[in-house]
Every structure is written in structure tokens, then in C-alpha cells.
Amino acid sequence: MKKAAVAIVFLIFVSCATSTAGLVTSNTAIGDRKFTIVGPVKDKISWYTLDIGFIGLPLEEPPIEEFTQNLITQNNADALINIRYWNEKSVFLFITKNTFGLNAEAIKWEEIPVVTNPKTKK
């Protein structure tokens, strides 16, 4: 029992967790285009890296682009707006678990009617 307690205390002192957060207006330029809000989007994804001192080696590429495209596709949307994101790192000995979370609103572009200019007669 004493060895288990020492092991737990050791793991607590050699592990670490950090997080960051941010806010972005959209993942694409909106300009004056009209859109309809499809609904809220909320999800997170994780990946691992190998960290030895100051050297960090990714075990896989961070899947952020595929993650956001999947959220857009799953919600039958064209883009994301009002994006709130957070990134969390948990370090256990030499392995780091990276978690990326995203909260946003999915939007669909409104159809823009084609306006034809009437021909003027001379």
C-alpha cells in the first residue's frame, strides 16, 4: 500500500497540464455574404507527442484541418463562425496528450439570386 501511494505521489509531481484558449470570428472570409445559422458545433480531438526535455517529437500530425472539415460536413454547413477554441496539454513522463476543443456556430450560405442587367436601347 505504501509503494502505491509513493507511486501516485511520484506521478503527480512528474506530470503537468497546461491549456490555452482563443477566439476567432470565422474560418473563412465572410465579407457581405448572407448566411443562415445551421446550429451550434462542439467537439474535441486528441493526439500524442513524445517529449524529451526541450525536444518534442510528434507521433502523428495534428489533425486540426480534418477535424474542422468533418465538423462542417457533419452539420451540412459551409463554414464556422464565432469560433471559441482551447488547447490542452497533459504531460506524463515522456508522453504528452494534446487535446484541441472547438465551440462554434455552423452556417450555410444563402443563395444569391442572379441579377441580370436589362439592356438599354440606344
C-alpha positions as CSV (number, residue, x, y, z in Angstrom):
1,M,0.0,0.0,0.0
2,K,2.8,2.4,0.8
3,K,4.5,1.7,-2.5
4,A,1.3,2.5,-4.4
5,A,0.9,5.8,-2.5
6,V,4.5,6.7,-3.3
7,A,4.0,5.8,-7.0
8,I,0.8,8.0,-7.1
9,V,2.6,11.0,-5.5
10,F,5.5,10.5,-7.9
11,L,3.2,10.5,-10.9
12,I,1.5,13.7,-9.7
13,F,4.8,15.5,-9.4
14,V,6.3,14.4,-12.7
15,S,3.1,15.1,-14.7
16,C,1.9,18.5,-15.8
17,A,-1.1,20.1,-17.6
18,T,-1.4,23.4,-19.4
19,S,-4.1,25.0,-21.5
20,T,-4.6,27.9,-23.8
21,A,-7.8,29.4,-25.3
22,G,-8.7,31.7,-28.2
23,L,-11.5,33.3,-30.2
24,V,-11.8,33.7,-34.0
25,T,-14.6,35.3,-35.9
26,S,-14.8,32.6,-38.7
27,N,-12.8,30.0,-40.6
28,T,-13.4,31.7,-43.9
29,A,-13.8,35.3,-45.2
30,I,-17.5,36.3,-44.9
31,G,-17.5,39.9,-46.3
32,D,-21.0,41.0,-47.1
33,R,-22.3,37.5,-48.0
34,K,-25.6,36.5,-46.4
35,F,-25.8,33.3,-44.4
36,T,-28.1,31.3,-42.2
37,I,-27.0,29.8,-38.9
38,V,-27.4,26.0,-39.0
39,G,-26.7,25.3,-35.4
40,P,-24.1,25.1,-32.7
41,V,-21.0,22.9,-33.0
42,K,-19.0,21.5,-30.2
43,D,-16.3,18.7,-30.3
44,K,-12.7,17.9,-29.3
45,I,-9.9,15.7,-30.6
46,S,-6.7,14.4,-29.1
47,W,-3.2,13.3,-30.3
48,Y,0.0,12.3,-28.7
49,T,3.7,13.6,-28.8
50,L,6.9,12.3,-27.4
51,D,8.7,14.9,-25.3
52,I,12.2,14.5,-24.0
53,G,13.4,17.7,-22.3
54,F,13.1,20.5,-24.7
55,I,12.7,18.2,-27.8
56,G,9.2,17.3,-28.8
57,L,8.6,14.7,-31.5
58,P,5.1,14.3,-32.8
59,L,3.8,10.7,-33.1
60,E,1.3,11.9,-35.7
61,E,0.4,15.2,-37.4
62,P,-2.1,17.3,-35.5
63,P,-5.4,16.6,-37.3
64,I,-6.9,20.1,-36.9
65,E,-7.8,20.7,-40.6
66,E,-9.5,17.4,-41.0
67,F,-11.3,17.9,-37.7
68,T,-12.8,21.3,-38.7
69,Q,-13.7,20.0,-42.2
70,N,-15.5,17.0,-40.6
71,L,-17.5,19.3,-38.3
72,I,-18.6,21.4,-41.3
73,T,-19.5,18.3,-43.3
74,Q,-21.4,16.6,-40.4
75,N,-23.5,19.7,-39.9
76,N,-24.2,20.1,-43.6
77,A,-22.7,23.6,-43.4
78,D,-20.4,25.8,-45.5
79,A,-18.3,27.5,-42.7
80,L,-18.0,28.1,-39.0
81,I,-18.4,31.4,-37.2
82,N,-17.9,32.7,-33.6
83,I,-15.2,30.1,-33.1
84,R,-14.0,29.6,-29.5
85,Y,-11.2,27.1,-29.2
86,W,-9.0,25.7,-26.5
87,N,-5.8,23.6,-26.5
88,E,-4.8,21.4,-23.5
89,K,-1.6,19.5,-22.9
90,S,-1.1,16.8,-20.3
91,V,2.4,15.5,-19.8
92,F,3.0,12.1,-18.2
93,L,6.7,11.3,-18.1
94,F,7.8,11.5,-21.8
95,I,4.3,11.3,-23.4
96,T,2.2,14.4,-24.0
97,K,-1.5,14.2,-24.7
98,N,-2.7,17.2,-26.8
99,T,-6.4,17.9,-26.8
100,F,-8.0,20.5,-29.1
101,G,-11.6,21.6,-28.4
102,L,-13.8,23.8,-30.5
103,N,-17.2,25.5,-30.0
104,A,-18.7,27.4,-32.9
105,E,-21.8,28.1,-34.9
106,A,-22.2,26.3,-38.3
107,I,-23.5,28.5,-41.1
108,K,-24.9,27.9,-44.6
109,W,-24.5,30.5,-47.4
110,E,-27.8,31.9,-48.7
111,E,-28.3,31.5,-52.4
112,I,-27.5,34.8,-54.1
113,P,-30.1,35.5,-56.9
114,V,-28.5,36.2,-60.2
115,V,-29.3,39.7,-61.3
116,T,-29.2,40.4,-65.0
117,N,-28.8,43.9,-66.2
118,P,-31.6,45.0,-68.6
119,K,-30.2,46.0,-71.9
120,T,-30.7,49.6,-72.7
121,K,-31.7,50.7,-76.2
122,K,-29.8,53.4,-77.9
